[in-house]
Amino acid sequence: MKKINNIYIYDGSFPNLLTIIKYLFQENILPLDIKENYQEDLFSQNINLNLETDEKIIPNIVKNMGLKIFNGLYYLYLSNKDNKEMLIYYFLLYSLKYQEKVFILRNVDILNEAIKTIKYVGRENHKMKGFIRFKELKGGVLYAEFSPTNNVLPLVVKHFQKRLKKEVWLIQDVKRKVCAYYNTNLYFLDMQDTKINLNELAKDEVMMENLWKTFYKSVSLKERVNERCRMNFMPKKYWSYIMEVSDEESY
């Protein structure tokens, strides 16, 4: 690869990012960086290739490299890492050579960082499936909000599509001001585009929330409380969105 002191710009979408990286591979280019809407500085030049997104790039990656590698690339894209684009670049570069063995290669620092990031996104996705709490709004819509570190909303909704496929629900990512709305079909929307009144609760919702909190406290034993252990399994940064502990400091 020939190292070029340029920053390449993509439109923010995952397929377009992969299309840009495919072009860089074909041209044997190692970029300074790949960014979305980046401001040019004195030491680098922004290059907007305006490439048409390759609509077949994702199925081709899955077909030729496997679902595990594709999921790794997608998890990197959903991460909150500032250098996620270059992590994807290097992860894909090494995957072309080593295929799934790339997950056990730890002697390259940036590849090691990529693998740790993939695992971090996977862990948060798993936690959110258990931490998300729904409340019923007037009209029967189930509503939940959370604020994950990584952009795991596209991963989390797959779980609820299977479990709540006969319900109408909306899950909001407060941090990114987006939501997933499900009513037979799934839609990703900006919160400002939703017309659902989130402040109108169903008739018995407050009573049900209080009953759940009472149950949660009644099954716990103060003598056996281990705050450090509890926060390992349920980090405090998520508590404001977990109904049973949202108004709790400690036992």
N, C-alpha and C positions, 0 to 999 in steps of 0.2 A: 504494500500500500504506500502511495506517495502522500506525505503529510502536506496539507494545504491549509493556510491560515485564514480560512473562510468559515463563516457561520451560515449554515443552510436553513432556510425557513420553510416550515410546513404549515398546513391550514388548521392544525390542532386535532385532526381526526387520526385514529389509529391506522386505517388503511392508507391514508396519504403519507403518514410517517414511514410505513413499511415500503411504500413506493419510492420515496426519496432515498431510503437506505439501499434498496435494490439498485437504483441508479448509481449511487456512490460505489457500490461493490463492482458494478459493471465497468465503471470508469477508473477503478483501482484508486479511489480517493479516501484518505483518512481525514475527515474534516476537523476543524478546531472544535466545532460544536454543531448541534442541530437544535433549533429553538422555534417556538411559536411566538410570532409578533415581537421579535427581539429588536432593541434599539442599537443601532450601530455605534461602535466606539472608534477611537483613533487607531487601534492596532489590528482591527479585523474588518473584513468586508462582508456584508450580508448578501447572500445569493438566494433569490427567490426563483426557483426553476420553473414555477408554474406548470409542473407536470400534471397531466391528467391522471387521476387516481386509477390504479390498476385494480379493477373489480374482482379479478381472479386471484389476487395475491394471497388472500387469507386461505381460501380452499387449497391453493397450491402448497402453502406451507404445511397445512394439516396433512395433506396427501403425501408429501415428499419427506417431511421431517417428523410427523407425528403430533398427536394432540397434546402430549406432555410439554413439548417444546413450545408449541403455540400458546398454551396456557401460561407458560413462563413469560413469554413476550408480553402477553396481555396483562398479566399481573404487574409487570414492570411499568407498563403504560398507565395503570391505575394508581400507581404509587405516588406519594407526595415528594419524591426525591427531585431536587432541582436538576440533577444530571441524568434523569431517567432516559432521555433520548439516546445519550451516548452509552448508557448501560444496555439498552436494547440493541444498539449498533454492535457492541462487542459480544453480547450474548448470542446474537444471530450469527455473527462472524465465526465464533468458535463452534457453534452448533452445526454449521455447514461442514466442518471438519470432523467433529467428534460425535455428532448426533446426540443421543440421550446420555452419553458418557460425560457430557458437559456438566452435568449436575454433581459429579464427583471430582471435578477439577478444582483445586483450591490453591494452586501455585501462582495464579495470576490475580493481582489485587483487585482490578476492576471487575473481573469475572466473579471473584469471591463476594464482592459487594453486591453484584447482581443477584446471586443465589440467595444471599441473606435477605435482600429486599423482597424477592419472590416469596420466601417463607414468611416474612413479616406480614405481607398483604394477605397471604393465605390464613394466617392465624387470626388476623383481625376480622376477616370474612367469617370465619368459624365462630368467633365470639359474638359478632353482631346478630347471628341467627338466634342466639339464646338471650341476648340483651334487649332486643327490640320489643316494645310493649305497645299494643294497640288499644285505642279507646274508640268507642262507638259514637259517631256523630249523628245529628238529627238527619233522618233519611236512610240510616242503616249503613253508611260508609264507615269502614274501619280506617282509623288514622293513626300513624306512628311517626315519630320524629327521632332523629339521631344525628350525631356530628362526628363521624369517624375521622381518624387521622388520614387514611387513604381513601380514595374514591371507590369504595367497595359496593356502592349502591347497585351497579349492574350485576354484581355477583350475588348479593343478598336476595334480590328479587326472584332469582331462579328458584330459591328454596320456597318462598311463599307462593309462587305460581303453582307449585305442586301441592302445598298444604292447604291453601285457601283458594282453590281454583273455582269455587262456586260463590265466592264472596266478591264484593266490590271494596277495594282498599287503595289507600294512598300512603306511601312512605316518603317522608321528606328528609333530604340531607340539608340540615340547617346551615352548615358551614359553606356549602357550595350553592345554596339557594336553588336547588333543583329537586324534582320529585319523580317518583315512579307511580303512575296511576294505572290500576288494573280493573277492567270491567269486561271480562271475556278476553279482550286483547290488552296488551301491555303498551303503555306510552311513557316516554320520558319527556318531562316538561319543565320549563322555568316556573318557579312558584307564582310569579306574577301572571302567568297564563291560566292558572287554575281558577275556577269559579265556585269552588266548594267553600262554604263558610266553616272555618276550622274552630270557631269559638262556640258554635251551637252544639252542645252535647246531647246525646240521646237522653230520654227521660230518666232512666235508671243508672246512667253511667257513673255518676258521682258515688252513688250507693255501692255499686260494684267495685269501684276503686278502693273505697274505704274497707270493704269486706276483704279484699285481697291483701291490703296492707295489714289488717288485723290478723289474718291467717299467717302471713309471713312472720310477724312478730311472735305469734303464739307458738309456732313450731321451733323457735330458736331457744337455746338455753344460755342465759347470761354467763353461767359458770364455765361454759365451753367456748366462749367467743374467742376467736383468734383473728384480730383485725388485719395483721400482716398477711395471713393466709387468705382471708376473704378478698383483700385487695389484689392479691396475685391472680385470683380467678376472675375477679370483677373489679378492674381498675377504676379508681375513683373519678377519673376524667369522664367516665360514661354515666355516672350516677344520676345526673340531672335529668336524664331521659329514661331512667329505670324506675318505674312507678313506685315500687315498694320501698326504695331507699332515697327517692328524690328529695325528701324533706328531712333527711337524717344526716347528722354529723358523725355520730358513733353510738354504740350501745352504752 
